[in-house]
Amino acid sequence: MNVGPSCLIPSSPIPSSPSRRIRIVTFNICGIRNVLQYHPWNVWRNWTMMFDMLDADIICFQETKIQRKDIEESMAIVPGFESFFSFSRYKKGYSGVAVYTRNAVCRPFKAEEGITGCLESCDIGSNGRKASYRELESSIGGYDYLINSSEGQEIDSEGRTVVLDFGKFVLICVYCPANSGGDRSRYRESFLTTLNNRIRQLVEIEMREVVLVGDINIIRDRIDTADPGECVKEGDNTDFKATFARQLLDTLLVPNPTGILVDLCRQYFPQRVGMYTCWNQKINARPGNYGSRLDYLLCTKALSNACSAANILPELLGSDHCPVYGDFQFPIDSAQKITANPEDTPRLAARYFPEFLGRRSIKDMFKTPCPRNSASWRISVQAEQESVGDTVDKSERQLEQAQHLPEPELLRKRKLEPSSTGNSKRSNQQKKLTSFFKQPLSHSGRDVVTDSDDELACDTADCKMFGRENTSVSSAIEKGSRRSPNTVAVST
């Protein structure tokens, strides 16, 4: 009997000094709605179980292939985790990245969608209005201000990047454009150049530590592909690294003199052959391991010293890519600085989406509610007011209209006012109970039925009148049955 998930990744070596391990996993899942259908994730079909099986603290997905309106609550609100998404603005079911962070280990202080900082943020700027990320006073930094707003929005329009600031380091989850040729070559070069500039600005100017993870869509060396000859044709020459993308990646990585990032998997397996992360599913290339290495976990030199393990996981299915992971060991006092307080969670988090705002788990029901003057209460109230502002005005108008409606009790027990002739006043459209016992008139029209009264009143006098009418109706039915089956004469 299955009692719970077991970890699929070997444990890292235990450090000599007390420290906290943080595991980062990157995985191109090729559709967030499909990955749980494959083994071993289909045993539970649950995101929490999947993350526990990976024993991961930061999970980075690429190619989520979902739009903002189609995201489900089970994807966005995972118990014990915060989630951050970036969606393609124009193409349906295309691109997209997501990052999940384990609350008990690490929670980001800041979060951004896009690499340029030109997209509109979820926070309020100094002018009291929503502003782009790079216009905020509390921005992450490292922006290329030579890129204007329209150019930046075009680069970030496909939902390819999420940037998280954990204080000790900045995490960049990226899905780089593939080499598809044509007009896409210009977009790809613009994206890669902007990514390179942002990383260098963060490291060399802002003096920040950076972790770059994701599907880079670049084959670094000949050893990283099963068919290097095919890759050479890309540049129409014999030099494997003559392409723009490979040259740019090579200058970014150590041991290049200008390199500032370390390839963690190659740090542990420098000469390993067949360390591929992507296979062509159309020719069923995975069983024979005929693939390429396109997914990377890169970090600055200082962070590479804290890395205790890194590897690929080709045995795990669910996509045409496989997961890549890296373990970092931070001292206890340093590890505590990468976890923000719950009330300081960035507004990009999916739990602030209007459709999920206010949702609570069973565990949350037993927690002490936050004070009304706390930061988390103010954030929730502000977000709720923004999402339902128009609804509140509509509800107030409906309430004012309802005050002029008759009371329900008067509708249920409406007294009949007697007229001067002694009969109750009834509208011409109302009918008396006796009319339901009448039979259709014959075609000859010999018997005519009058219909002058309407409904039953609730007072005693009307009840007595109903008794007399009921007796008359019974007599009329009895007489009519002897005269003709098709006509009934009612005497009132």
C-alpha positions, 0 to 999 in steps of 0.5 A: 500500500502506498503511504506517500511519495518517496524522494526520487533524487539522491540526498546531497552529502551532509555538510560538516557545519550546520546549514540549510539545503535549498534544492532548485529544480528546472523542468520544461514540462511541455504543457502544465495540464499534461505532465501529471498524466505521466509516471511517476506523477500520475500515481497521485496527480497532485502538485504537492506530491510531485514537489515532495517526490522531487524534494524541491524547494524552488521548482521552475517550469517552462512551456506551461502553455496556458493562458491567464484565463485558463489557469486552475486553482489546483495549479495556482494555489498549492498548499505550502507553496507560493506560485508565480506565473508569466503568460504569453500575451498574444499566442494561445497555448504558447510558451509561459513559465512558472516558479513555485517556492516552498514557504517553509524554506524560501519565499521571495521578497520581490518578483517580476514578470519579464526580463526588461522590467517594462511590463506593468507591475501589480504594485503601485508606483510613487504617483499612486498608479500602477507602474512598470517594474523598473519604475518602482522604487523597490525594483530588483534592478539591473535593467537595460535603460537603452531599451524603450518601453515598447521594445521591452514589452515586445520582448516580454510579450511571450511570457518567457521570464520570471525574476525572483529576488530572495535577498541572498540571490536573484533567480531568473527562470527563463525559456529562451526562443528556439532557433526557428529561423526567419523573422524569429532570428531577430527576436531571438537575438534581441531576447538573448542580448537583453538577458545577457545584459540584465545578468551582467548588470546585476552581477557587475553593477548591482553586485548581486548573486544570480541563479539562471535556470531554464530551457536556454535552447542553446547547445553549448559544446559538441559533447552536449549533442548526439549529432554535432554535425547537424548543429554545424549546418546551422551556421553554414560553416565548420566552426561549431561555436560560430553561431551568435547564440553559442558565442554569447553563451560562451562569453557568459560562462566560465572558463571564458575570461569574461564569464561570470556564471558556472555551468553546475552540471559540467562542474560535477561531470566535465567529460560526461558523454550523453548528458542530454536533457531533450529528445525528439519525440517524433522519432522516439529518440529518448530510449536510445538517448539520441538528444541534446542538452538544452536545459541548464542550471547556472549560477555566479562563482560565489554560489557555485561554491555553495553547490553540493550536487547537480545532475540531470534526471533523464528517467523522469517522464512527462515531457520531451525534456527531463528535470535538472536539479542543483542543491545549495548549502547555506549557513543557518543564519544566511538561509534565514535571510532568503525567506520573506514574511508572509505579509511581504509576499510579492503581489505577482503571486498567484494567490492574489489573482482576483479569482483566487483571492480569499481562498483558504485551506483547511489548515488556514481555518485553524490559524489566528486571524491577522489583526486588522491593522497588519500589513497582510490585512491591508494588502488583502483588503486593497486587492479585494477592493480593486477586483470588486469595485464595480460589483460593490456599486452595483450591489448598493444600487440593487439594495436601494431598489429592494427597499421599495419592494413589498415585504414578503409577508404581504405577498404571501398573505394579501387581504382582500378588501370588500367592495361596496357591493359586498364582494371582494375586489379582484382584478380581471386577470385573476381567476377563482379556484372554481374555474379549474373544475370547469370543462371546455364549452361545447361547440354549440355554446348552449351552456355558458360559464361565467367567471367573475371571481378570482382567488382564495383569501386567507381570512375566515370569511373567505374560507367560509365562502370557499366552502359554499362555492366548493359545494356548488361546484360539486352539485354542478358537476353531479348535474352536468354528468347526468345532462351531458358529458361535454357541458357543465352548468355552474350555479353560483 
